[in-house]
Amino acid sequence: MKRSAQAVVVVLWIALASMLLTRLWLIHPELFPTFPKPVAEYLAALYGAQNAEDVADLEILVGLSISALVVSALTFLSLTIWRKKR
């Protein structure tokens, strides 16, 4: 597979896996560690959340950000291990 095609596949994988992990986190929050309340309140104030819809939008943004970081790190680690084994 060409380098550009591999890059596209990795980016699509990270995007899809991040969305699925965020969805899982929002549906089953008891499976994951709780988000610290002071940080959540700070982010809500920083975002300017006025109602529940704004808070829900913020939840999605924070979830996607954290999920993207986690999936990217795990993907990088997996690819590094896989390349060293080859």
Phi and psi in degrees as a GROMACS rama.xvg file:
@    title "Ramachandran Plot"
@    xaxis  label "Phi"
@    yaxis  label "Psi"
@TYPE xy
-69.3011  157.758  LYS-2
-58.1259  -43.3156  ARG-3
-66.412  -38.3507  SER-4
-66.8771  -38.496  ALA-5
-63.7493  -41.2773  GLN-6
-63.1298  -41.732  ALA-7
-63.6313  -42.5177  VAL-8
-63.1747  -41.9981  VAL-9
-66.0165  -43.0196  VAL-10
-63.9589  -43.354  VAL-11
-63.8125  -39.6815  LEU-12
-60.9296  -46.8629  TRP-13
-63.4327  -42.5031  ILE-14
-64.3005  -48.5271  ALA-15
-65.9848  -46.0948  LEU-16
-64.7658  -36.6248  ALA-17
-64.8887  -42.7381  SER-18
-63.7508  -43.3005  MET-19
-66.4235  -39.974  LEU-20
-65.8267  -39.8327  LEU-21
-63.7243  -42.7956  THR-22
-61.3403  -44.9025  ARG-23
-61.5913  -41.6381  LEU-24
-64.0959  -40.4882  TRP-25
-74.6418  -31.0248  LEU-26
-79.9662  -39.9956  ILE-27
-124.28  72.7957  HIS-28
-67.6152  -18.7316  PRO-29
-70.7023  -14.7977  GLU-30
-80.6501  -15.3309  LEU-31
-119.413  160.75  PHE-32
-61.758  148.593  PRO-33
-75.8761  148.945  THR-34
-81.1242  133.303  PHE-35
-59.9021  130.342  PRO-36
-60.2323  -43.5006  LYS-37
-60.8237  -37.1739  PRO-38
-67.9645  -41.3506  VAL-39
-62.819  -42.438  ALA-40
-66.3139  -39.2374  GLU-41
-63.102  -45.2905  TYR-42
-64.8358  -38.0212  LEU-43
-64.4501  -40.8873  ALA-44
-67.9831  -40.8186  ALA-45
-64.6665  -40.133  LEU-46
-73.5307  -24.7104  TYR-47
81.2549  36.1269  GLY-48
-65.5722  124.222  ALA-49
-104.332  -25.8963  GLN-50
-146.838  -176.987  ASN-51
-64.8403  -32.0947  ALA-52
-66.4721  -39.4107  GLU-53
-64.8857  -39.4299  ASP-54
-65.3719  -39.08  VAL-55
-64.8282  -40.6473  ALA-56
-61.6593  -41.9716  ASP-57
-63.9574  -39.733  LEU-58
-58.5362  -43.6262  GLU-59
-65.5435  -43.9345  ILE-60
-62.9762  -44.5935  LEU-61
-66.8158  -43.4255  VAL-62
-60.7794  -44.8038  GLY-63
-65.5099  -38.597  LEU-64
-63.3275  -48.7778  SER-65
-66.8048  -43.3705  ILE-66
-62.9289  -40.5977  SER-67
-62.9037  -40.5482  ALA-68
-64.3094  -44.3828  LEU-69
-65.2061  -47.7569  VAL-70
-65.4576  -39.6493  VAL-71
-63.1016  -44.3328  SER-72
-63.9586  -44.6313  ALA-73
-66.0169  -37.4702  LEU-74
-66.2459  -45.4923  THR-75
-60.7799  -44.74  PHE-76
-62.1392  -44.4335  LEU-77
-63.1064  -44.806  SER-78
-65.6117  -37.567  LEU-79
-64.4353  -46.2639  THR-80
-62.8473  -42.7153  ILE-81
-64.6984  -40.4038  TRP-82
-69.9243  -34.0773  ARG-83
-71.1757  -30.1028  LYS-84
-73.6097  -27.2781  LYS-85
